[in-house]
Amino acid sequence: MTRANKILIIILFMQVLLALYMFQPWSKGSETPAENLFAGIGAEEISEIAIKGEKETAIQIQKTGDKWILPGCGGYPADQAKVSLLAEKITGLATKPLVARKKSSHKRLKVSADAFERLITFKAGDKKEDHTLYLGTAPSYKQMHVRSGAGDEVYLARDISVWEADIEPSSWIDTLYFSVKEEDVVGLSIKNAHGTIDLERGDQNEWIAKGIKPEEKLDVAQIEGMIAKAVSIRMDEPIGQEESPSFGMESPSAVLTIRTEVTPGKQSDDKTEAQQKEPHKVEKTHTILVGARDDKEKGYIVKSSGSPFYVYVPSYAVEPFVEKKLADLMETAQEPEAKIQDPE
């Protein structure tokens, strides 16, 4: 038997042994099961979350009692479902699959102390120490490289994205600041530097403006546009409950007074037929103050009589109330077309 044949027989024998080992009962399920990256911490135990982006921008979310708030925005209520979901995803991260073990890989995968997509710091239970989580590069949709600050190992996490750890306050709140039903509005008054616009809904559901001449007509499209903006105001960011002179509320850019009439849903059975035909309507007045425009281009500072919070509202949402005057809401008379004379 030649030397080459002996080597081939040895290789074949080793392959047979390897195959036998792979198919033995003890080899099945022998792999170490994945553990939680933050073992022993439940989502309900997390009491504070701070999220930092690549730059200095950061946001803090804190639990007060059983409610999540934004302490940096005067304690504005956070979206409870969104924050709870993030807490569940953090505590549900597993230690498999392993991507890298060495610290030298951290920068490339963007999970290092000075290069990351997101740095999440959180507290859990009664313990005062911070837990840190780095979110890094995303090899595919809903997959990210992650690392705990307590170790050098980098793992591939599934079903998580950088957008679920956003650093903008608007991502963690309900941005609808003020809202009433358009059909309930019976009056709208707008006071700004140009004067006062008083609109009232007539008996035929038409809008009537005070101070116009009988021959003048309102531009229906303009009026409906103003009403639509007034009944639904969305914010960019809450500021807080404490007023500052810089907010400009002593001399606001515009004051909106919205009157609504709402009919209670159910009438009592012991009412007379006449009362049933003419149900009682509840009138309510809402006041919206549009203050100063922020120097940082965050928009105007706005305060609703129905909320204790001052908020930033995008400029485009409230500028019509600041800039429009009554003449802008009137139909413009169209000049008759000049007749073209036939050449003689």
Secondary structure, DSSP 8 states (H G I E B T S, - for coil): --HHHHHHHHHHHHHHHHHHHHTSGGGTT-S----BTTTT--GGGEEEEEEE-SSS-EEEEEEETTEEEEGGGTSEE--HHHHHHHHHHHHT-BS-SEEE-SGGGTTTTTEETTEESEEEEEEETT--S-EEEEE---SBTTEEEEEETT-S-EEEEES--GGGG--SGGGGS--EEEE--GGGEEEEEEEETTEEEEEEE-TTS-EEETT--TT--B-HHHHHHHHHHHHEEE-SEEEESS--GGG--SS-SEEEEEEEEE--S---TTS-HHHHHS---EEEEEEEEEEEE-TTS--EEEEETT-S-EEEE-HHHHHHHHH--GGGGB--------------
